[in-house]
Amino acid sequence: MKRITKGIASAGVITALLLTGCSSGGDDGQVTIELFSNKSENFDTYNGLIEEFERQHPDINVELEAPPEAETVLKTRLVKEDVPDVMSIGGNATYGELARAGIFHDFSESDVLDKVQPSYLEMLGLLVGSEDDGIYGVPYATNANTVIYNKQKVEELDIEIPQTWDEFIAALETADEAGELPINFTLQEAWTAMPIWNGIAGNDVSEEFPELKNEGQATFVEAYDSVADKMLQLLDYGRADNFGIGYNDGNNSFANGEGVFYIQGNWAIPDVLSANPDVELGTFALPSSNQAEENDLVSGVDVALTVSEDTDHKEEALTFINFMAEQEIAQRYIDEQSAFSAFQGVLQEDPIFDGIRGNFEEDRLTGFPDHFYPAGLSAENLIQGFLIDKDKQSALQTLDNEWDKVINR
């Protein structure tokens, strides 16, 4: 994975390593810090939590920013030497680049990390790379790549929740023979192929693949051969035209009874329920292996909290982080966001997630493979193209070639 000094920094962000924060101190002794969020979806939740924080800490004012195209905005601000004091960002390749560049505070000595499930700390560490021992963010909210299912249909078809790949295919066959749509695909939008890709690859491909790929010791052609085969196999259980419906329409159709299974993230569930509050939903981890014990839940860091290394008000920024790490506050966040927590003992109690709750409790989790792909790969477009053309060899070779181009820029 390329370092920031070969990407963003070449445009002038090297100077951003000597940044000053964008916070300020007022004449009344009140300090203002900025919280930058990459998710518009959590804007209202953050506003409510900020109000609570400011009541507890009347000397600290928190200003929330959650712009569209947040990652692009953040990178632009780095060039302008304008780093937010506190950042709420995704655990992806951009996080890794900025952490390696020294933008973030090192939390290695923070007691907050004692609350975090080890899997999520490991995921952030893999994003930064093995050359750096620092921990540059606090995993906070997480998401899950699931198979969402219509409980009523599964019960009517007498389908047992599959634990292996062969059992899943058998369940799809049962649905198909009953005249039901087995899988609700929404592949008109390229990104919706990624939950399927990640769901299979999360258990089929080694977590060391990104690092080995960068070192020239691994290829998509070899490592992702079975992933591609399984994706093509699943396409047979969709619509006549799997690319004819998009995400929003697909959520609506699934909510109203079209489809038995839907391979998507937990983030789709609020939209499905909004379209039909009466639909009964369940979830389980996509069983991509025929060894049931190897089928971990693909889950990633949806929100990592971090602090600018050079903010003028680090004490106040870290005070906000400690507030967010309180169990009551962490629980409130995931309840309002239908998300999961990276903190031990903070559990999502919605019965929809009964089928995957054990994965969190027992730490049977694996990361989203594409979170470790280099920024700029545009894997979703390449994978959508593969599903349309069905040329496995060409598609995997193209992924190899494009990866190499990105890291060598």
C-alpha positions in Angstrom: 0.0 0.0 0.0 1.5 3.3 -1.0 2.6 5.7 1.7 1.0 9.2 2.0 4.3 10.8 1.0 3.8 9.3 -2.5 0.2 10.3 -2.8 -1.4 13.1 -0.8 1.9 14.4 0.4 3.3 15.0 -3.1 0.6 17.6 -3.5 1.9 19.5 -0.5 0.7 17.6 2.6 4.2 16.9 3.8 3.9 20.3 5.5 0.8 18.9 7.2 3.0 16.8 9.4 3.8 19.9 11.3 0.2 21.0 11.6 -1.5 23.1 14.2 -5.0 22.2 15.2 -8.0 24.2 14.2 -9.4 24.6 17.7 -9.6 27.8 19.5 -9.8 29.4 23.0 -12.4 32.0 23.8 -12.0 35.1 26.0 -14.4 33.5 28.5 -12.0 30.6 29.0 -14.1 28.2 27.0 -12.1 26.0 24.5 -13.7 25.1 21.2 -12.7 21.9 19.5 -13.9 20.5 16.2 -15.3 17.0 15.7 -15.1 15.9 12.0 -17.3 13.0 11.0 -17.2 11.1 7.7 -20.8 9.9 8.1 -23.8 12.1 7.6 -25.9 9.2 9.1 -24.6 9.8 12.6 -25.0 13.6 12.6 -28.1 13.7 14.8 -26.6 11.1 17.2 -23.4 13.1 17.5 -25.4 16.3 18.1 -27.2 14.7 21.0 -24.0 13.3 22.5 -22.2 16.6 22.1 -25.0 18.3 24.1 -24.5 15.8 26.9 -20.7 16.2 26.8 -21.0 20.0 27.0 -23.3 19.8 30.0 -20.7 17.7 31.7 -17.8 19.9 30.5 -19.1 23.5 30.3 -15.6 24.8 29.5 -15.4 22.8 26.3 -17.4 23.6 23.2 -17.6 21.0 20.4 -18.4 22.0 16.8 -19.5 19.1 14.5 -18.7 19.0 10.8 -20.0 16.1 8.6 -19.5 17.2 5.0 -20.4 15.3 1.9 -17.4 13.5 0.3 -15.8 13.6 3.7 -12.6 11.8 2.9 -11.9 14.2 0.0 -12.6 17.2 2.2 -10.3 15.9 5.0 -7.4 15.3 2.5 -7.9 18.8 1.1 -7.8 20.3 4.6 -4.6 18.5 5.3 -3.0 20.3 2.4 -4.2 23.5 3.9 -2.8 22.6 7.3 -6.2 22.6 8.8 -6.6 19.3 10.7 -9.7 18.8 12.9 -9.0 18.2 16.6 -11.1 15.0 16.8 -11.9 12.8 13.9 -14.6 10.1 13.5 -13.5 8.2 10.4 -13.8 4.8 8.7 -11.3 2.1 9.3 -10.0 1.8 5.7 -7.0 2.5 3.5 -7.3 6.3 4.1 -7.0 5.8 7.8 -3.9 3.7 7.3 -2.2 6.3 5.1 -2.9 9.2 7.5 -1.8 7.2 10.5 1.5 6.3 8.8 2.0 10.0 8.0 2.0 11.0 11.6 -1.3 12.9 11.5 -2.9 11.1 14.4 -2.2 10.8 18.1 -0.7 7.5 19.4 -3.2 5.9 21.8 -0.8 3.1 22.8 -0.7 4.2 26.5 -4.4 4.9 26.7 -6.6 3.0 29.1 -9.5 3.3 26.7 -7.9 0.5 24.6 -8.5 -1.9 27.4 -12.2 -1.8 26.6 -11.8 -2.7 22.9 -12.2 -6.2 21.4 -8.8 -7.3 20.2 -10.0 -8.2 16.7 -10.7 -4.5 16.0 -7.4 -3.3 17.3 -5.7 -5.8 15.1 -7.8 -4.6 12.1 -6.6 -1.0 12.6 -3.0 -2.3 13.1 -3.1 -4.1 9.7 -4.3 -0.9 8.0 -1.2 0.9 9.3 1.2 -1.9 8.6 3.7 -4.0 10.5 6.5 -1.4 10.3 4.7 0.8 12.9 3.8 -0.3 16.5 1.6 2.7 17.3 -2.2 2.6 17.8 -3.5 5.7 16.1 -7.3 5.4 16.7 -9.9 3.9 19.0 -12.2 1.4 17.2 -15.6 2.6 18.2 -18.6 1.6 16.1 -18.5 -1.4 13.8 -20.6 -2.9 11.1 -21.3 -6.4 9.9 -21.5 -8.1 6.5 -24.5 -10.4 6.9 -27.1 -12.5 5.2 -30.4 -10.8 6.0 -33.3 -13.1 5.7 -37.1 -13.0 5.7 -38.1 -15.0 8.8 -41.6 -15.8 7.6 -40.4 -17.2 4.3 -37.6 -19.2 5.9 -40.1 -20.8 8.4 -42.6 -21.5 5.6 -40.0 -23.2 3.5 -38.7 -25.2 6.6 -35.2 -23.9 6.0 -32.6 -24.3 8.8 -30.1 -21.5 9.1 -27.1 -22.8 7.1 -23.8 -23.2 8.8 -21.7 -24.2 5.7 -21.5 -23.3 2.0 -23.2 -26.4 0.8 -26.0 -25.9 3.3 -26.5 -22.4 2.0 -26.6 -23.6 -1.6 -29.2 -26.2 -0.5 -31.3 -23.5 1.1 -31.2 -21.5 -2.1 -32.3 -24.5 -4.1 -35.2 -25.0 -1.7 -36.3 -21.4 -2.2 -35.9 -21.7 -5.9 -37.9 -24.9 -6.2 -40.7 -23.2 -4.2 -41.0 -20.4 -6.7 -39.4 -17.8 -4.5 -36.6 -15.5 -5.4 -33.7 -17.0 -3.4 -31.4 -13.9 -3.3 -32.3 -10.3 -3.7 -29.4 -8.7 -5.7 -29.2 -5.0 -6.2 -26.2 -5.0 -8.6 -27.3 -2.0 -10.7 -25.0 -0.1 -8.2 -21.4 -1.4 -8.3 -20.8 -1.1 -4.5 -23.5 -3.6 -3.7 -21.3 -6.4 -5.1 -18.8 -5.7 -2.3 -20.9 -7.3 0.6 -21.0 -10.5 -1.4 -17.3 -10.3 -2.3 -16.3 -9.5 1.2 -18.6 -12.1 2.7 -16.8 -14.8 0.8 -13.3 -13.5 0.8 -13.3 -12.7 4.5 -13.1 -16.4 5.3 -11.6 -17.7 2.1 -8.6 -15.4 1.7 -5.7 -14.8 4.2 -5.7 -11.5 6.1 -2.1 -11.3 5.0 -3.0 -10.9 1.3 -2.7 -7.1 1.1 0.8 -7.1 2.5 1.9 -10.1 0.5 0.4 -8.5 -2.6 2.4 -5.4 -2.1 5.5 -7.5 -1.7 4.8 -9.3 -5.0 4.2 -12.6 -3.2 0.4 -13.0 -3.8 -2.0 -12.4 -6.7 -5.8 -12.1 -7.1 -5.5 -14.8 -9.8 -4.4 -17.3 -7.2 -5.9 -16.1 -3.9 -9.3 -15.1 -5.2 -10.0 -18.0 -7.6 -12.6 -19.7 -5.3 -14.1 -16.3 -4.3 -14.9 -15.6 -8.0 -16.3 -19.1 -8.5 -18.7 -18.8 -5.6 -19.9 -15.3 -6.6 -20.8 -16.6 -10.1 -22.5 -19.6 -8.5 -24.7 -17.2 -6.4 -25.7 -15.2 -9.4 -27.8 -18.2 -10.6 -30.1 -17.6 -7.6 -31.1 -14.0 -8.4 -33.3 -12.3 -10.8 -33.3 -12.8 -14.6 -31.5 -9.5 -14.7 -29.4 -9.1 -11.5 -28.3 -5.7 -12.7 -31.7 -4.2 -13.3 -32.4 -3.0 -9.8 -30.6 -0.6 -7.5 -30.1 -0.5 -3.7 -33.0 1.6 -2.7 -35.5 -0.2 -4.9 -34.0 -3.5 -3.8 -34.5 -2.6 -0.1 -38.1 -1.8 -0.9 -38.8 -4.9 -2.8 -37.1 -7.1 -0.1 -39.2 -5.4 2.5 -42.3 -6.3 0.7 -41.6 -9.9 0.2 -39.4 -10.3 -2.9 -36.5 -12.5 -1.9 -35.7 -14.9 0.8 -32.1 -13.9 1.4 -30.3 -10.6 1.0 -26.5 -10.4 1.2 -25.9 -6.9 2.7 -24.6 -5.1 5.7 -26.5 -4.2 8.8 -26.8 -0.7 7.4 -29.5 -1.8 5.0 -31.9 -3.0 7.8 -33.2 0.5 8.9 -34.1 1.2 5.2 -35.9 -2.2 4.8 -37.8 -1.6 8.0 -38.7 1.9 7.0 -40.3 0.5 3.8 -42.2 -2.2 5.8 -42.1 -2.0 9.6 -44.0 -5.3 9.8 -41.4 -7.5 8.0 -39.7 -10.0 10.3 -35.9 -10.1 9.6 -33.1 -12.2 10.8 -29.3 -12.3 10.1 -26.5 -14.8 9.9 -22.9 -14.8 8.8 -22.4 -15.9 5.2 -21.0 -19.4 5.5 -18.5 -19.3 2.7 -16.6 -22.4 3.9 -17.7 -26.0 4.4 -16.0 -26.0 7.7 -18.6 -24.4 10.0 -16.0 -23.4 12.6 -14.1 -21.4 10.1 -17.0 -19.2 9.1 -16.3 -16.0 11.1 -18.5 -12.9 10.7 -17.0 -10.3 8.4 -17.0 -7.1 10.5 -15.1 -3.9 10.3 -14.4 -0.6 12.0 -17.1 1.7 10.7 -16.1 4.5 13.1 -12.6 5.0 14.5 -12.1 7.9 16.9 -8.8 9.7 16.7 -7.2 13.0 17.6 -4.8 15.3 15.7 -1.3 14.8 16.9 -0.6 18.6 16.8 -3.9 20.0 18.1 -3.4 22.9 20.5 -6.1 21.4 22.7 -5.1 17.7 23.0 -6.3 17.4 26.6 -9.8 18.6 25.7 -9.8 16.4 22.6 -8.8 13.3 24.7 -11.5 14.2 27.2 -14.1 13.9 24.5 -12.7 10.5 23.5 -12.9 9.3 27.1 -16.5 10.5 27.2 -17.4 8.6 24.1 -15.8 5.5 25.6 -18.1 5.5 28.6 -20.3 2.4 28.4 -23.6 4.3 28.6 -22.6 6.6 25.7 -21.2 3.8 23.6 -24.5 1.9 24.1 -26.5 4.9 23.1 -24.5 5.4 19.9 -25.1 1.8 18.7 -28.7 1.8 19.7 -29.4 4.9 17.7 -27.3 3.8 14.7 -28.4 0.1 14.5 -24.6 -0.5 14.7 -22.3 -2.7 16.8 -19.7 -1.6 19.3 -16.0 -2.4 19.3 -16.1 -2.3 23.1 -16.4 -5.4 25.1 -19.7 -5.7 27.0 -21.5 -3.1 24.8 -23.9 -5.3 22.8 -26.5 -4.7 20.2 -29.7 -6.2 21.7 -32.0 -6.0 18.7 -33.4 -9.5 18.1 -32.8 -9.1 14.4 -29.1 -9.7 15.2 -29.6 -12.8 17.4 -28.0 -14.9 14.7 -24.7 -13.0 14.8 -24.5 -11.8 18.4 -22.4 -14.8 19.4 -19.8 -13.8 16.9 -19.3 -10.5 18.8 -19.5 -12.1 22.2 -16.9 -14.8 21.3 -14.7 -12.5 19.1 -15.3 -14.8 16.0 -14.7 -11.9 13.6 -12.7 -11.2 10.5 -12.1 -7.9 8.7 -13.6 -6.6 5.5 -11.0 -7.5 2.8 -11.6 -4.4 0.7 -10.8 -2.1 3.7 -7.2 -3.2 3.1 -7.1 -2.5 -0.6 -5.2 0.6 -1.6 -7.3 3.8 -2.0 -7.9 4.4 -5.7 -8.3 0.7 -6.7 -12.0 1.1 -7.5 -12.5 -2.6 -6.8 -16.3 -2.3 -6.8 -16.4 -1.2 -10.5 -14.0 -4.0 -11.5 -16.0 -6.6 -9.6 -19.3 -5.4 -11.0 -17.7 -5.7 -14.5 -16.6 -9.2 -13.7 -20.1 -10.3 -12.7 -21.5 -8.8 -15.9 -18.9 -10.4 -18.2 -18.3 -13.6 -16.1 -14.7 -13.7 -17.4 -12.9 -14.8 -14.2 -9.4 -15.0 -15.4 -9.5 -11.6 -17.1 -11.2 -9.9 -14.1 -8.7 -11.2 -11.5 -5.7 -10.3 -13.7 -7.2 -6.8 -14.1 -7.4 -6.5 -10.3 -3.8 -7.5 -10.0 -2.7 -5.0 -12.7 -4.7 -2.1 -11.3 -3.5 -2.7 -7.7 0.1 -2.6 -9.0 -0.5 0.6 -10.8 -2.0 2.3 -7.7 0.8 1.4 -5.3 3.5 2.3 -7.8 2.2 5.8 -8.6 
